[in-house]
Amino acid sequence: MTVVAILLLAAGTFAFRYGGTALRERIDLPEHVRELLSTAALVLLVALASTAALAKGQSFAGWALPAGVVVGGVLAWRKVPFLVAVVAGTGTAALLRVVGVS
Amino acid sequence: MIMAMRSLWRTLDPETLRGILTITGSAAVSGASFGAIAVATGQPLWVPITMSALVFAGGSQFLAVGVLAGGGGPVAAVLGGLVLNARHLPFGLAVGHLVGRGRVARLVGSHLLVDESVAFALAQRDPGQARAALWGCGAGLFAGWNLGTVLGALVGDLIADPAALGLDVVFPVLLLALVLPVLTGSQRQGKLRPVLVGAVVALATTPFLPAGVPVLLSLVGLFAVPRREAAAT
């Protein structure tokens, strides 16, 4: 049963991925539709980032995670090297958790 | 193939390369925690390892293993995972032209399509760089995620809780770091409004809807694309 479940999840996920890339290759899209598609991807990515920064499952993630994301995000935006921004962000969240801020 | 990879590697600017390496390391740690959790909840060794290779979408893998551990049954696990992964269809539509024309390139490139690689590709101005970033990030993440999974499944909880190290910060920070310059740069026109509306919709619906649905709903933000741009050809 598990084998079937894994294969179904794998096949369905691949179908989403392949369906998107193959469709994009196959049809000749006007410029404004291409622009709209890349905006759609940006919309999804920011929605992913926002929910990943603020929610754990269906509830609020607590303050440590968004605080770390803000620190890392601002530093990265200010063109600080990515690794430094990540270490500052993860460090902020980890420290807050150590002192009891979840 | 190796030649092609090497030339892609050389196309990437150093900061992008460092970004890819950082996210690869973080994926390895997340992969290890996935492998360890799967085995700890009673799955045999081959389950997390096969999943990471064939599904290669972390969120849905954690979800599926969690549902099974909670007694939710395989149908719920598969459906939940598929809802979570449906976003890869619009991602493919957005960056599919960068994957390559050959049949093998399309098959492999599609499988390597993940959130992070799409973000890296969209952050590049030049199509050659975008292509290299998409492939480089996808390949790096695939290696890191799968190596991590095998290690975690074999060794168990090296890192009991990645969140204690703040590692749950890495994914949103990476996405923001890649997306913010696009949203504030010279090509931002008509993008900021839909993005903000989408984020608000996703956040507002998160408490009420199953995982993955709020992010899909963010696409209603596209209705906020300014008219002028939508009509321009």
Boltz contact constraints between the chains, C-beta under 6 A:
constraints:
  - contact:
      token1: [A, 1]
      token2: [B, 74]
      max_distance: 6.0
  - contact:
      token1: [A, 5]
      token2: [B, 74]
      max_distance: 6.0
  - contact:
      token1: [A, 5]
      token2: [B, 77]
      max_distance: 6.0
  - contact:
      token1: [A, 5]
      token2: [B, 78]
      max_distance: 6.0
  - contact:
      token1: [A, 6]
      token2: [B, 50]
      max_distance: 6.0
  - contact:
      token1: [A, 6]
      token2: [B, 51]
      max_distance: 6.0
  - contact:
      token1: [A, 8]
      token2: [B, 78]
      max_distance: 6.0
  - contact:
      token1: [A, 9]
      token2: [B, 55]
      max_distance: 6.0
  - contact:
      token1: [A, 9]
      token2: [B, 78]
      max_distance: 6.0
  - contact:
      token1: [A, 9]
      token2: [B, 81]
      max_distance: 6.0
  - contact:
      token1: [A, 10]
      token2: [B, 54]
      max_distance: 6.0
  - contact:
      token1: [A, 10]
      token2: [B, 55]
      max_distance: 6.0
  - contact:
      token1: [A, 12]
      token2: [B, 82]
      max_distance: 6.0
  - contact:
      token1: [A, 13]
      token2: [B, 55]
      max_distance: 6.0
  - contact:
      token1: [A, 13]
      token2: [B, 57]
      max_distance: 6.0
  - contact:
      token1: [A, 13]
      token2: [B, 85]
      max_distance: 6.0
  - contact:
      token1: [A, 16]
      token2: [B, 85]
      max_distance: 6.0
  - contact:
      token1: [A, 16]
      token2: [B, 86]
      max_distance: 6.0
  - contact:
      token1: [A, 16]
      token2: [B, 88]
      max_distance: 6.0
  - contact:
      token1: [A, 16]
      token2: [B, 89]
      max_distance: 6.0
  - contact:
      token1: [A, 17]
      token2: [B, 88]
      max_distance: 6.0
  - contact:
      token1: [A, 17]
      token2: [B, 92]
      max_distance: 6.0
  - contact:
      token1: [A, 17]
      token2: [B, 110]
      max_distance: 6.0
  - contact:
      token1: [A, 17]
      token2: [B, 113]
      max_distance: 6.0
  - contact:
      token1: [A, 18]
      token2: [B, 110]
      max_distance: 6.0
  - contact:
      token1: [A, 19]
      token2: [B, 89]
      max_distance: 6.0
  - contact:
      token1: [A, 20]
      token2: [B, 89]
      max_distance: 6.0
  - contact:
      token1: [A, 20]
      token2: [B, 92]
      max_distance: 6.0
  - contact:
      token1: [A, 20]
      token2: [B, 93]
      max_distance: 6.0
  - contact:
      token1: [A, 20]
      token2: [B, 96]
      max_distance: 6.0
  - contact:
      token1: [A, 21]
      token2: [B, 92]
      max_distance: 6.0
  - contact:
      token1: [A, 21]
      token2: [B, 96]
      max_distance: 6.0
  - contact:
      token1: [A, 21]
      token2: [B, 99]
      max_distance: 6.0
  - contact:
      token1: [A, 21]
      token2: [B, 110]
      max_distance: 6.0
  - contact:
      token1: [A, 24]
      token2: [B, 93]
      max_distance: 6.0
  - contact:
      token1: [A, 24]
      token2: [B, 96]
      max_distance: 6.0
  - contact:
      token1: [A, 24]
      token2: [B, 97]
      max_distance: 6.0
  - contact:
      token1: [A, 25]
      token2: [B, 96]
      max_distance: 6.0
  - contact:
      token1: [A, 32]
      token2: [B, 232]
      max_distance: 6.0
  - contact:
      token1: [A, 32]
      token2: [B, 233]
      max_distance: 6.0
  - contact:
      token1: [A, 37]
      token2: [B, 93]
      max_distance: 6.0
  - contact:
      token1: [A, 37]
      token2: [B, 94]
      max_distance: 6.0
  - contact:
      token1: [A, 38]
      token2: [B, 94]
      max_distance: 6.0
  - contact:
      token1: [A, 39]
      token2: [B, 191]
      max_distance: 6.0
  - contact:
      token1: [A, 39]
      token2: [B, 194]
      max_distance: 6.0
  - contact:
      token1: [A, 40]
      token2: [B, 90]
      max_distance: 6.0
  - contact:
      token1: [A, 40]
      token2: [B, 222]
      max_distance: 6.0
  - contact:
      token1: [A, 41]
      token2: [B, 91]
      max_distance: 6.0
  - contact:
      token1: [A, 41]
      token2: [B, 94]
      max_distance: 6.0
  - contact:
      token1: [A, 41]
      token2: [B, 118]
      max_distance: 6.0
  - contact:
      token1: [A, 42]
      token2: [B, 191]
      max_distance: 6.0
  - contact:
      token1: [A, 42]
      token2: [B, 195]
      max_distance: 6.0
  - contact:
      token1: [A, 43]
      token2: [B, 194]
      max_distance: 6.0
  - contact:
      token1: [A, 43]
      token2: [B, 195]
      max_distance: 6.0
  - contact:
      token1: [A, 43]
      token2: [B, 198]
      max_distance: 6.0
  - contact:
      token1: [A, 43]
      token2: [B, 218]
      max_distance: 6.0
  - contact:
      token1: [A, 43]
      token2: [B, 221]
      max_distance: 6.0
  - contact:
      token1: [A, 44]
      token2: [B, 87]
      max_distance: 6.0
  - contact:
      token1: [A, 45]
      token2: [B, 119]
      max_distance: 6.0
  - contact:
      token1: [A, 45]
      token2: [B, 175]
      max_distance: 6.0
  - contact:
      token1: [A, 45]
      token2: [B, 179]
      max_distance: 6.0
  - contact:
      token1: [A, 46]
      token2: [B, 179]
      max_distance: 6.0
  - contact:
      token1: [A, 46]
      token2: [B, 195]
      max_distance: 6.0
  - contact:
      token1: [A, 46]
      token2: [B, 199]
      max_distance: 6.0
  - contact:
      token1: [A, 47]
      token2: [B, 198]
      max_distance: 6.0
  - contact:
      token1: [A, 47]
      token2: [B, 199]
      max_distance: 6.0
  - contact:
      token1: [A, 47]
      token2: [B, 202]
      max_distance: 6.0
  - contact:
      token1: [A, 47]
      token2: [B, 215]
      max_distance: 6.0
  - contact:
      token1: [A, 47]
      token2: [B, 218]
      max_distance: 6.0
  - contact:
      token1: [A, 48]
      token2: [B, 115]
      max_distance: 6.0
  - contact:
      token1: [A, 48]
      token2: [B, 215]
      max_distance: 6.0
  - contact:
      token1: [A, 49]
      token2: [B, 172]
      max_distance: 6.0
  - contact:
      token1: [A, 49]
      token2: [B, 175]
      max_distance: 6.0
  - contact:
      token1: [A, 49]
      token2: [B, 176]
      max_distance: 6.0
  - contact:
      token1: [A, 50]
      token2: [B, 199]
      max_distance: 6.0
  - contact:
      token1: [A, 50]
      token2: [B, 203]
      max_distance: 6.0
  - contact:
      token1: [A, 51]
      token2: [B, 202]
      max_distance: 6.0
  - contact:
      token1: [A, 51]
      token2: [B, 206]
      max_distance: 6.0
  - contact:
      token1: [A, 52]
      token2: [B, 171]
      max_distance: 6.0
  - contact:
      token1: [A, 52]
      token2: [B, 172]
      max_distance: 6.0
  - contact:
      token1: [A, 53]
      token2: [B, 172]
      max_distance: 6.0
  - contact:
      token1: [A, 55]
      token2: [B, 206]
      max_distance: 6.0
  - contact:
      token1: [A, 58]
      token2: [B, 207]
      max_distance: 6.0
  - contact:
      token1: [A, 65]
      token2: [B, 168]
      max_distance: 6.0
  - contact:
      token1: [A, 68]
      token2: [B, 166]
      max_distance: 6.0
  - contact:
      token1: [A, 68]
      token2: [B, 169]
      max_distance: 6.0
  - contact:
      token1: [A, 69]
      token2: [B, 169]
      max_distance: 6.0
  - contact:
      token1: [A, 69]
      token2: [B, 172]
      max_distance: 6.0
  - contact:
      token1: [A, 69]
      token2: [B, 173]
      max_distance: 6.0
  - contact:
      token1: [A, 72]
      token2: [B, 169]
      max_distance: 6.0
  - contact:
      token1: [A, 72]
      token2: [B, 173]
      max_distance: 6.0
  - contact:
      token1: [A, 73]
      token2: [B, 173]
      max_distance: 6.0
  - contact:
      token1: [A, 73]
      token2: [B, 176]
      max_distance: 6.0
  - contact:
      token1: [A, 76]
      token2: [B, 177]
      max_distance: 6.0
  - contact:
      token1: [A, 77]
      token2: [B, 180]
      max_distance: 6.0
  - contact:
      token1: [A, 82]
      token2: [B, 18]
      max_distance: 6.0
  - contact:
      token1: [A, 82]
      token2: [B, 19]
      max_distance: 6.0
  - contact:
      token1: [A, 82]
      token2: [B, 22]
      max_distance: 6.0
  - contact:
      token1: [A, 83]
      token2: [B, 22]
      max_distance: 6.0
  - contact:
      token1: [A, 86]
      token2: [B, 22]
      max_distance: 6.0
  - contact:
      token1: [A, 86]
      token2: [B, 170]
      max_distance: 6.0
  - contact:
      token1: [A, 86]
      token2: [B, 173]
      max_distance: 6.0
  - contact:
      token1: [A, 89]
      token2: [B, 169]
      max_distance: 6.0
  - contact:
      token1: [A, 89]
      token2: [B, 173]
      max_distance: 6.0
  - contact:
      token1: [A, 90]
      token2: [B, 166]
      max_distance: 6.0
  - contact:
      token1: [A, 90]
      token2: [B, 167]
      max_distance: 6.0
  - contact:
      token1: [A, 90]
      token2: [B, 169]
      max_distance: 6.0
  - contact:
      token1: [A, 93]
      token2: [B, 166]
      max_distance: 6.0
  - contact:
      token1: [A, 93]
      token2: [B, 169]
      max_distance: 6.0
  - contact:
      token1: [A, 94]
      token2: [B, 165]
      max_distance: 6.0
  - contact:
      token1: [A, 94]
      token2: [B, 166]
      max_distance: 6.0
